[in-house]
Amino acid sequence: MKKILLLLVGLSIFGMANAQHFGLFAGPQMTNMSMENATLIVKTNFKPGFFAGFTVDFPLNNNMVINSSISYKTGGTIIDNGSLLDDDTEVLVLRTDNISLDLTYLYLFDLNTIQLYAEGGGYLGYAMGGKYVYKPKDGDKYTEPLKIGSSDTDDLKAFDFGITIGAGVYMNKFKFGLGFQQGLFNLSTSDDSQDVARNQAVFAKVAYFFNRK
């Protein structure tokens, strides 16, 4: 894990140092966390959130670009009343605050005034913190801290790694895109290999590049 982190950090720094285009980006996203164990598949739903950060492009040629970025992202999922919840709890919201390093490869389709692109790559995320938000059927909602770490007393592991696919368009200094991310790491801290929790996200983004023509 540390080697992957160092590799992505190194590539991001290399990109920033050699980038011809750099800027800021932000957008909304819908996140989910698939959960299952040997006897139960938990029904989870997508939760709205957002992300924002710094992004850099460095072209390999006229049609190929490597993009690296670092950003803050919200994450988590919504669990409706089911076997994981007691009878008095209607909804449980799991919220996380994350730092993400992203690295994607873009292929451009030049249409003169605009450039369409398709991208693929990966991300490395780190959960800095989080909380549970309980919404009882009767009474006010309340929160509990989410325990993040690698021991079996923690709720979720801190590090996540996954793939990214997306598409969009460059328009002068602006970049608009849509994409999907699928976590590959099991975030469950249980010793049981059949206990699985993985992140998912669907996102839209807009970026502004300060020095792109």
C-alpha positions in Angstrom: 0.0 0.0 0.0 2.8 2.4 0.9 4.5 1.7 -2.4 1.3 2.5 -4.3 0.9 5.7 -2.4 4.5 6.8 -3.0 4.1 5.9 -6.7 0.9 8.0 -7.1 2.4 10.9 -5.1 5.5 10.8 -7.2 3.6 10.7 -10.5 1.4 13.6 -9.3 4.4 15.7 -8.3 6.1 14.8 -11.7 2.9 15.9 -13.5 2.7 19.2 -11.6 6.3 19.9 -12.3 6.0 19.2 -16.0 2.4 20.1 -16.7 1.6 22.5 -19.4 -1.9 22.9 -18.0 -2.9 23.3 -14.4 -6.1 24.3 -12.7 -8.9 23.7 -10.2 -11.8 21.3 -10.4 -15.0 20.5 -8.5 -18.3 18.7 -8.8 -21.1 16.7 -7.3 -21.0 12.9 -6.9 -23.1 10.1 -5.6 -21.3 7.5 -3.5 -22.2 4.1 -2.3 -20.6 1.2 -0.4 -21.6 -2.4 -1.3 -21.7 -4.6 1.8 -22.1 -8.3 2.2 -21.0 -11.3 4.3 -21.6 -15.0 4.4 -25.3 -14.8 5.2 -26.4 -11.2 4.2 -26.2 -8.7 1.4 -26.9 -5.3 2.9 -29.2 -3.0 0.9 -27.4 0.3 0.5 -28.2 3.4 -1.5 -26.2 6.1 -3.1 -25.6 9.2 -1.0 -25.1 12.7 -2.5 -21.7 14.4 -1.9 -19.1 16.5 -3.6 -15.4 16.8 -4.3 -12.9 19.7 -5.1 -9.2 19.9 -5.7 -6.2 20.7 -7.9 -5.6 19.1 -11.3 -2.8 19.1 -13.8 -2.5 17.8 -17.4 0.7 17.0 -19.3 0.3 16.0 -22.9 2.2 13.1 -24.4 1.3 14.1 -27.9 -1.7 15.8 -29.7 -4.1 13.0 -28.8 -2.8 11.7 -25.5 -2.8 13.3 -22.1 -2.0 12.1 -18.5 -4.0 13.8 -15.8 -3.1 13.8 -12.2 -5.1 15.4 -9.3 -5.4 15.7 -5.6 -8.7 16.4 -4.0 -11.0 16.3 -1.0 -14.0 14.0 -1.4 -17.0 13.1 0.7 -18.1 9.5 0.7 -20.3 7.0 2.3 -23.6 5.3 1.8 -27.2 5.2 3.1 -28.6 2.0 4.8 -32.3 1.7 4.9 -34.0 -0.1 7.8 -33.1 -3.8 7.5 -31.3 -6.6 9.3 -28.4 -4.3 10.3 -30.6 -1.8 12.1 -32.8 -2.1 15.1 -36.6 -1.6 14.8 -36.4 2.0 16.1 -34.0 3.2 13.4 -35.3 4.1 10.0 -32.2 5.2 8.2 -28.4 5.0 8.9 -26.1 7.3 7.0 -22.4 6.5 6.8 -20.3 9.6 6.0 -16.6 9.8 5.3 -14.1 12.6 4.6 -11.4 11.5 2.2 -8.2 12.7 0.4 -7.8 11.2 -3.0 -4.9 11.0 -5.5 -6.1 10.3 -9.0 -4.2 9.4 -12.1 -5.9 8.9 -15.5 -4.9 8.5 -19.1 -6.9 10.5 -21.6 -7.3 10.0 -25.4 -8.5 13.1 -27.2 -10.7 13.4 -30.3 -10.0 16.8 -31.8 -13.1 18.5 -33.3 -11.5 21.8 -34.0 -13.4 24.0 -31.6 -13.7 21.4 -28.9 -11.9 18.2 -27.9 -13.8 15.1 -26.7 -12.0 12.7 -24.5 -12.2 9.2 -23.0 -10.3 8.4 -19.9 -9.3 5.5 -17.7 -7.0 5.0 -14.7 -7.0 4.7 -11.0 -7.3 6.4 -7.6 -5.9 6.0 -4.2 -8.1 7.3 -1.3 -7.5 7.9 2.4 -10.3 8.3 4.8 -9.4 11.0 7.3 -12.5 10.6 9.4 -16.2 10.0 9.4 -19.4 9.4 11.3 -22.6 7.5 11.5 -25.9 9.5 11.4 -28.8 7.7 12.8 -32.4 8.8 12.0 -34.8 7.2 14.4 -38.5 6.7 13.4 -39.4 8.7 16.5 -37.1 11.3 17.9 -34.2 13.5 16.7 -31.3 12.2 14.6 -27.9 11.7 16.4 -24.4 10.9 15.4 -21.5 8.6 16.4 -17.9 8.7 15.3 -16.8 6.3 12.6 -13.7 4.3 13.8 -11.2 4.1 11.0 -8.1 1.8 11.1 -6.9 -1.7 10.5 -7.8 -3.5 13.8 -10.9 -5.6 14.2 -12.3 -3.0 16.6 -12.4 -0.4 13.8 -15.3 0.1 11.5 -13.5 0.7 8.2 -10.0 0.6 6.8 -8.4 3.9 5.9 -6.9 3.2 2.5 -8.8 2.5 -0.7 -7.7 1.9 -4.2 -9.8 1.5 -7.3 -10.4 2.2 -11.0 -11.8 5.2 -12.8 -13.5 5.5 -16.2 -15.0 8.6 -17.7 -15.6 10.8 -20.7 -16.0 14.5 -21.4 -15.1 17.5 -23.4 -12.4 20.3 -23.3 -13.7 23.8 -24.3 -10.9 26.3 -24.3 -9.9 26.7 -20.6 -12.8 24.5 -19.3 -13.1 20.7 -19.0 -16.5 19.0 -18.4 -16.7 15.3 -17.6 -18.7 12.4 -16.2 -17.3 9.3 -14.7 -17.5 6.2 -12.5 -15.2 4.8 -9.8 -15.1 1.3 -8.4 -13.1 0.5 -5.3 -11.1 -2.7 -5.5 -10.0 -3.0 -1.9 -12.1 -4.6 0.8 -12.6 -2.0 3.5 -14.0 -4.4 6.0 -11.9 -4.9 9.1 -13.3 -8.3 9.9 -11.1 -11.4 9.9 -13.8 -13.2 7.9 -12.8 -13.1 4.2 -16.5 -13.2 3.3 -17.2 -9.9 4.9 -16.8 -7.4 2.1 -17.3 -3.6 1.8 -16.3 -1.7 -1.3 -16.7 1.9 -2.4 -18.5 3.1 -5.6 -19.0 6.6 -7.0 -20.7 8.3 -9.9 -19.5 11.9 -10.6 -19.7 15.0 -12.7 -16.9 17.5 -12.8 -15.9 20.9 -14.2 -12.3 22.1 -14.3 -10.8 25.4 -15.1 -7.2 25.5 -16.4 -5.4 28.8 -15.8 -2.9 28.4 -18.6 -4.8 26.5 -21.3 -5.6 28.3 -24.5 
